[in-house]
Amino acid sequence: MSKVLAKIGRQNHSNHLVAVMPLITLVYGVQCFIMYKYASTISIGDYAISLGVMLSAFIGMMVYYDNNHNVLIYSDHLHIHFPALGTDEKIMLSEITEII
């Protein structure tokens, strides 16, 4: 088996998430404030907890994806592996006709 030339994607989502965390936090706060001011029929505490749980799940899924999705570049092929979806594919570089 040939040597791995590069591994792609490990920190891309995590780095992006850290960069946009202030914006995500601001949007979370604005959503809670708007619901508090204009939606009197819902419980703002339950709403804030639901948003927080969904945000935590989103971040957790991104971290899981970063840790488990691997794209390995070899001299003659790409190897794509993501166990959560059962993906384990080998793509020969000669089969690639266009990169967008």
N, C-alpha and C positions, 0 to 999 in steps of 0.2 A: 504494500500500500504506500502511496506517495505521501510526502510530507505536507502538512497543512500550511498554506501560505498566509492565510488571514482568517480571522473569526470576526463576524459582523454582528452588531446589534446589542451587545450585552448591556451597555449603559445608556443607550439612546433615550429610552423612556424615562429612566430615573433622573438623568441630567435635565431633561426638558421639564419634568414635574417639579424639580427643585427650583428651576428658573421661573416657572409660572405660579408657584405656590402663593405668593402675595395676591395675585389676581384671583385665584381660585377662592382664597379666604375672603376677599372683598365681595365676590359674587355670592358666596354663601351667606355672608352678613346682610347683603342687600336683599336677597330672597327672603330671609327671615324677617327683616324689617318691613318689607312690602306686605307679606302675609299678616304680620301683626297689625299693621295700620288698616288694611283694606279688606281682610277676610275675617269677619267676626265669627263665622260659623265653624272654624277649625280650632283645634288646640295648638297653640304656637309651640308649646313644649314638645308635643308629639311630632309636630312638623320638623322642628329643629333636630330632634333626635333621628328622625327618618332621613333627613338630608345628610346628617353626619355619618350615619351607618352606610348610606349609599356612597358617599365620598370615600370613606375608609375602604369599602369593598372595591371601588374603582382603583384606588392606589394599590391595594393588595394584589389585584389582578394584574396591574402593570408590572409590579415587582416580580410576580410569579412568571409572567411572560418573559421578562428580561432574563431571569435566571434559568429558564428552561427552553427557550427558543434559540436554536443554534443554526447559523449559516456558516458553513466552513468552505473556504475556497482552496481548492487544490489546483495543481498545474493543468489538469485536464477536465475537471468537473467541479460542480457545486454540490454540497451535501446539506440538505435542509432537514432539520429534526425538531419536532415539537410533540412531546409525548402526550400532552393533554388532548390533542386531536388525532393522535395516531399517525402523524406525518413523519415519514422517514423516506425522503426522496433524493435520488441522485440524478442530477442534470448535467449532461455532457456539455462542455463549452462549445463544441462544434454544432450542437442543436440550437444554440442561441443565435437568432437572426437579427434582433434589434434590442437595444436598451433605450428605454425612454426615461 
